[in-house]
């Protein structure tokens, strides 16, 4: 009975794989995948290099990292991009196939899924803020993609959701993800749902957005409420690793995982870490959420590239955490600590970056 995770101890005495050992582990995975073949009698059958994987949202912040990791692991990858006049922001130096389709175009989606065995559905528009249609993309788009995947007899369907996803939530993004999860579960495909904590890394919309705001506002920075909302930031490489490793572990089928980083931080602590990384000091002013929501909505309508959104405020309304041991226990991986991974924020002209992005309409992923 083949199970790839059982090879993790060969990397050292620890039963866990650190972030630093991840790349070498991917190379081992590629060699192992080359010798594994699907058999009808194996309950933990593994995929091989001939498996075609379709990734929606492959041009987004998380999607580009996932696509790169899948390709490095030896898998052929096809990424779905929406019809657009803009040049697609594909991962550089990574050989991928491209299929062009909107999430509502059933005919084009069927063509995109020809020969596909696995779908990773990451597409979403929450970073589009006031210009986003959560119902059209996150809800109905997920429903159509899952149904077309079922009709195409896709074997696995991975869906990236949020911690706290609940169709009864008062917060729009969280409610949309909860409804989308239900469509995935009812599709009839073997699914794996990752409810992720907020994800950070180079070119994210979280830490880089905060860095831009901190450098754009003179002397002070507005904090929603008391700033004590607990978050559990997850390094983007660790999330992509879990998504990739889950592919070769059949025990992840028809399961939902809540994943986050190795530590809890208040939002105020995160802002202070970003100020330290970018070498700037601002006075933190606690502001009532309704006032901040009005101001954010107004600025977001006026400036298409404003580095904050009402969905941020939704996310910060309550604690967004999960058990700290989920990733080590389920995936044998020790996630990276946030204070040790913010070096990408250093030596950047964040003030110029803020003004350059202010009138730039956000890309749809």
C-alpha positions as CSV (number, residue, x, y, z in Angstrom):
1,X,0.0,0.0,0.0
2,X,1.7,3.2,-1.2
3,X,1.5,6.3,0.8
4,X,3.8,9.1,0.0
5,X,3.8,10.8,3.4
6,X,5.5,7.7,4.8
7,X,8.7,8.8,3.1
8,X,8.9,12.1,5.1
9,X,11.1,10.7,7.9
10,X,13.9,10.0,5.4
11,X,14.6,13.8,5.4
12,X,15.9,13.7,8.9
13,X,15.2,12.5,12.4
14,X,12.1,14.7,12.8
15,X,8.9,13.2,11.6
16,X,7.9,16.6,10.2
17,X,9.2,18.4,7.1
18,X,10.3,22.0,7.6
19,X,9.6,24.8,5.1
20,X,13.4,24.8,4.3
21,X,13.3,21.1,3.2
22,X,10.2,21.5,1.1
23,X,12.0,22.0,-2.3
24,X,14.2,18.9,-1.9
25,X,11.1,17.0,-0.8
26,X,9.3,18.0,-4.0
27,X,12.1,16.5,-6.0
28,X,11.8,13.2,-4.1
29,X,8.1,13.3,-4.7
30,X,8.6,13.7,-8.5
31,X,10.8,10.6,-8.6
32,X,8.4,8.6,-6.5
33,X,5.4,9.7,-8.6
34,X,7.2,8.4,-11.7
35,X,7.2,4.9,-10.3
36,X,3.6,4.8,-8.9
37,X,0.7,3.6,-11.0
38,X,-3.0,3.7,-10.4
39,X,-4.4,0.2,-9.6
40,X,-8.1,-0.6,-9.0
41,X,-7.2,-2.7,-6.0
42,X,-5.2,-0.1,-4.0
43,X,-7.3,2.1,-1.6
44,X,-4.4,4.6,-1.5
45,X,-3.5,4.7,-5.2
46,X,-1.2,7.5,-6.2
47,X,-1.2,9.7,-9.3
48,X,1.6,9.7,-11.8
49,X,3.1,12.2,-14.3
50,X,0.4,11.5,-16.8
51,X,-2.3,13.0,-14.6
52,X,-3.6,16.3,-16.1
53,X,-4.5,18.9,-13.5
54,X,-6.7,21.9,-14.2
55,X,-6.2,24.9,-11.9
56,X,-8.7,27.7,-11.8
57,X,-7.3,31.0,-10.4
58,X,-3.9,29.9,-11.5
59,X,-2.9,33.5,-12.2
60,X,-3.7,34.6,-8.7
61,X,-1.4,35.0,-5.7
62,X,-1.9,31.5,-4.3
63,X,-2.6,29.9,-7.7
64,X,0.8,30.8,-9.2
65,X,2.6,29.2,-6.3
66,X,0.5,26.1,-6.5
67,X,1.0,25.8,-10.2
68,X,4.8,26.0,-9.8
69,X,4.8,23.4,-7.1
70,X,2.6,21.0,-9.1
71,X,4.9,21.4,-12.1
72,X,8.0,20.9,-10.0
73,X,6.4,17.7,-8.7
74,X,6.2,16.3,-12.2
75,X,2.5,16.9,-13.0
76,X,1.2,18.4,-16.2
77,X,-0.9,21.5,-15.4
78,X,-3.5,23.3,-17.4
79,X,-4.6,26.7,-16.0
80,X,-8.0,28.3,-16.7
81,X,-8.0,32.0,-17.5
82,X,-10.9,34.3,-18.1
83,X,-11.4,36.0,-21.5
84,X,-9.7,39.4,-21.2
85,X,-7.9,42.1,-23.1
86,X,-5.1,42.0,-20.5
87,X,-2.1,39.8,-20.8
88,X,-2.6,36.9,-18.4
89,X,-0.3,37.0,-15.4
90,X,0.9,33.5,-15.7
91,X,3.7,32.1,-13.5
92,X,7.1,33.0,-15.1
93,X,9.3,30.1,-16.3
94,X,6.7,27.5,-15.6
95,X,5.5,25.3,-18.5
96,X,1.7,25.2,-18.4
97,X,-1.2,24.7,-20.8
98,X,-3.8,27.4,-20.9
99,X,-7.5,27.2,-21.4
100,X,-9.6,30.3,-21.9
101,X,-13.1,30.3,-20.4
102,X,-15.3,32.1,-18.0
103,X,-16.7,30.2,-15.1
104,X,-20.2,30.5,-16.5
105,X,-19.4,29.1,-20.0
106,X,-20.3,25.5,-19.8
107,X,-19.2,24.6,-23.3
108,X,-15.7,26.1,-22.9
109,X,-15.4,24.5,-19.4
110,X,-16.1,21.1,-20.9
111,X,-13.4,21.7,-23.5
112,X,-11.0,22.8,-20.8
113,X,-11.7,19.6,-18.8
114,X,-11.0,17.1,-21.6
115,X,-8.4,14.6,-20.3
116,X,-8.4,16.3,-16.8
117,X,-8.2,14.0,-13.8
118,X,-7.9,16.6,-11.0
119,X,-9.3,20.1,-10.5
120,X,-8.0,22.7,-8.1
121,X,-10.7,25.4,-7.8
122,X,-9.1,28.6,-6.5
123,X,-10.8,31.2,-8.5
124,X,-12.5,34.0,-6.6
125,X,-13.1,37.8,-6.8
126,X,-13.0,38.9,-3.2
127,X,-9.9,41.0,-3.9
128,X,-12.0,42.9,-6.4
129,X,-14.0,44.5,-3.6
130,X,-16.7,46.8,-4.8
131,X,-16.2,45.5,-8.4
132,X,-16.6,41.9,-7.4
133,X,-19.6,39.7,-8.0
134,X,-19.4,37.0,-5.3
135,X,-22.6,35.4,-6.5
136,X,-21.5,35.2,-10.1
137,X,-18.0,33.9,-9.5
138,X,-17.6,32.4,-6.0
139,X,-21.0,30.9,-5.7
140,X,-22.4,30.2,-9.2
141,X,-19.0,29.8,-10.7
142,X,-18.1,27.1,-8.2
143,X,-21.5,25.4,-8.9
144,X,-20.9,25.3,-12.7
145,X,-17.2,24.2,-12.4
146,X,-18.1,21.4,-10.0
147,X,-21.0,20.2,-12.1
148,X,-19.0,20.2,-15.4
149,X,-16.2,18.4,-13.5
150,X,-18.7,15.7,-12.4
151,X,-20.0,15.4,-16.0
152,X,-16.4,15.0,-17.2
153,X,-15.8,12.2,-14.7
154,X,-13.0,14.1,-13.0
155,X,-11.6,12.0,-10.2
156,X,-10.7,14.6,-7.5
157,X,-11.9,18.2,-6.8
158,X,-9.9,20.5,-4.5
159,X,-11.6,23.6,-3.3
160,X,-10.0,26.5,-1.4
161,X,-12.3,28.1,1.1
162,X,-12.0,30.3,4.3
163,X,-11.9,29.5,8.0
164,X,-15.4,29.9,9.3
165,X,-17.1,29.3,6.0
166,X,-20.9,29.1,6.7
167,X,-23.8,29.7,4.4
168,X,-25.6,31.4,7.3
169,X,-22.8,33.8,8.0
170,X,-23.5,37.6,8.2
171,X,-20.3,38.3,6.3
172,X,-20.6,38.1,2.5
173,X,-17.3,36.4,1.6
174,X,-17.7,33.8,4.4
175,X,-21.3,33.2,3.4
176,X,-20.3,32.8,-0.3
177,X,-17.6,30.2,0.6
178,X,-20.1,28.3,2.7
179,X,-22.6,28.1,-0.1
180,X,-19.9,27.1,-2.6
181,X,-18.7,24.3,-0.3
182,X,-22.2,22.9,-0.3
183,X,-22.2,22.8,-4.1
184,X,-18.8,21.0,-4.1
185,X,-20.0,18.4,-1.6
186,X,-23.2,17.7,-3.5
187,X,-21.5,17.4,-6.9
188,X,-20.8,13.7,-6.5
189,X,-17.0,14.0,-7.0
190,X,-14.5,13.0,-4.4
191,X,-13.6,16.4,-2.9
192,X,-11.1,17.9,-0.5
193,X,-11.9,21.3,0.9
194,X,-9.2,23.5,2.5
195,X,-10.6,26.2,4.8
196,X,-7.5,28.4,5.0
197,X,-6.5,31.1,7.4
198,X,-5.4,34.4,5.9
199,X,-2.5,33.7,3.5
200,X,0.6,35.9,3.2
201,X,3.6,36.1,0.9
202,X,5.2,38.1,-1.9
203,X,2.5,39.9,-4.0
204,X,-0.3,39.1,-1.6
205,X,-3.2,41.4,-0.9
206,X,-2.7,41.3,2.9
207,X,0.7,42.2,4.1
208,X,1.7,44.2,1.0
209,X,-1.6,46.1,1.2
210,X,-1.0,47.0,4.8
211,X,2.6,48.1,3.9
212,X,1.2,50.4,1.2
213,X,-1.4,51.9,3.6
214,X,1.1,52.4,6.4
215,X,3.4,54.3,4.0
216,X,0.6,56.3,2.4
217,X,-1.0,57.7,5.5
218,X,1.0,60.3,7.4
219,X,1.8,59.7,11.1
220,X,-1.2,57.5,11.9
221,X,-2.9,54.2,10.9
222,X,-6.6,53.3,11.6
223,X,-7.2,50.0,13.4
224,X,-10.7,48.5,13.3
225,X,-12.0,48.2,16.9
226,X,-9.6,47.3,19.6
227,X,-7.2,45.5,17.2
228,X,-7.4,42.3,19.2
229,X,-9.0,40.1,16.6
230,X,-7.0,36.9,16.4
231,X,-5.6,35.7,13.1
232,X,-3.4,32.7,12.2
233,X,-1.5,33.8,9.1
234,X,-0.3,31.0,6.8
235,X,2.8,31.2,4.6
236,X,1.7,30.7,0.9
237,X,4.3,28.1,0.2
238,X,3.0,26.0,3.1
239,X,-0.5,26.1,1.8
240,X,0.6,25.2,-1.7
241,X,2.6,22.3,-0.2
242,X,-0.5,20.9,1.6
243,X,-2.6,21.3,-1.5
244,X,0.0,19.3,-3.5
245,X,0.7,16.6,-1.0
246,X,-3.0,16.0,-0.4
247,X,-3.2,14.8,-4.0
248,X,-1.3,11.6,-3.3
249,X,-3.0,10.8,0.0
250,X,-6.4,9.1,-0.6
251,X,-7.3,9.6,3.1
252,X,-7.9,13.3,2.2
253,X,-10.8,12.3,-0.1
254,X,-14.2,13.7,1.0
255,X,-12.6,15.6,3.9
256,X,-12.5,19.2,5.0
257,X,-9.4,20.6,6.6
258,X,-9.0,23.9,8.5
259,X,-5.5,25.0,8.1
260,X,-3.5,28.0,9.5
261,X,0.0,29.0,10.6
262,X,1.8,27.9,13.7
263,X,0.9,31.0,15.8
264,X,-2.0,33.2,16.7
265,X,-1.5,37.0,16.4
266,X,-3.8,39.9,17.0
267,X,-4.3,42.2,14.0
268,X,-2.5,44.9,16.0
269,X,0.5,42.6,16.4
270,X,0.6,41.9,12.7
271,X,0.5,45.6,11.9
272,X,3.4,46.2,14.3
273,X,5.4,43.3,12.6
274,X,4.9,44.9,9.2
275,X,6.0,48.3,10.5
276,X,9.1,46.7,11.9
277,X,9.8,44.9,8.6
278,X,9.3,48.1,6.6
279,X,11.1,50.3,9.1
280,X,8.3,52.8,9.6
281,X,6.5,54.0,12.7
282,X,2.8,55.1,12.8
283,X,0.5,55.9,15.7
284,X,-2.2,53.2,15.8
285,X,-5.7,54.8,16.2
286,X,-8.5,52.5,17.2
287,X,-11.6,53.3,15.0
288,X,-15.2,52.1,15.3
289,X,-15.8,49.5,12.5
290,X,-18.9,51.2,11.0
291,X,-16.9,54.4,10.4
292,X,-14.0,52.5,8.9
293,X,-16.4,50.5,6.8
294,X,-17.9,53.6,5.4
295,X,-14.6,55.2,4.7
296,X,-13.2,52.0,3.1
297,X,-16.3,51.6,0.8
298,X,-16.0,55.2,-0.3
299,X,-12.3,55.0,-1.1
300,X,-12.7,51.7,-2.8
301,X,-15.3,53.1,-5.2
302,X,-13.2,56.2,-6.0
303,X,-9.9,54.4,-6.3
304,X,-10.1,51.0,-8.1
305,X,-6.7,49.9,-6.7
306,X,-7.1,51.0,-3.1
307,X,-5.2,48.4,-1.0
308,X,-8.0,47.6,1.3
309,X,-11.6,46.4,1.0
310,X,-14.8,45.9,2.9
311,X,-14.1,42.2,2.8
312,X,-11.0,42.8,4.9
313,X,-13.2,44.3,7.6
314,X,-15.5,41.3,7.4
315,X,-12.6,39.0,7.9
316,X,-11.4,41.1,10.9
317,X,-14.8,41.2,12.5
318,X,-14.3,38.0,14.5
319,X,-11.4,35.6,15.3
320,X,-10.2,33.5,12.4
321,X,-8.3,30.6,13.9
322,X,-8.2,26.8,13.9
323,X,-6.2,24.2,15.9
324,X,-2.4,24.9,15.6
325,X,-1.6,21.2,15.0
326,X,-3.7,20.5,11.9
327,X,-0.9,20.9,9.3
328,X,1.8,19.0,11.4
329,X,-0.7,16.2,12.2
330,X,-2.4,15.8,8.8
331,X,0.5,16.7,6.4
332,X,3.7,16.1,8.4
333,X,4.7,19.7,7.7
334,X,5.9,22.4,10.2
335,X,4.5,25.7,8.9
336,X,6.8,28.7,8.8
337,X,6.6,31.4,11.5
338,X,5.4,34.8,10.2
339,X,8.1,36.9,11.8
340,X,10.7,34.9,10.0
341,X,9.0,35.3,6.5
342,X,8.5,39.0,6.1
343,X,11.8,39.8,4.4
344,X,10.0,40.3,1.1
345,X,8.7,43.5,2.6
346,X,12.1,45.0,3.1
347,X,13.8,47.6,0.8
348,X,10.6,48.4,-1.1
349,X,9.3,51.8,-2.0
350,X,5.9,51.2,-0.6
351,X,4.8,54.9,-1.0
352,X,5.4,54.9,-4.7
353,X,3.8,51.4,-5.0
354,X,0.7,52.8,-3.3
355,X,0.3,55.7,-5.7
356,X,1.0,53.6,-8.8
357,X,-1.6,51.0,-7.8
358,X,-4.3,53.5,-6.7
359,X,-6.0,53.8,-10.1
360,X,-5.1,50.4,-11.4
361,X,-8.2,48.2,-11.5
362,X,-7.7,44.9,-9.8
363,X,-7.3,41.9,-12.1
364,X,-10.0,39.2,-12.1
365,X,-8.5,35.9,-11.1
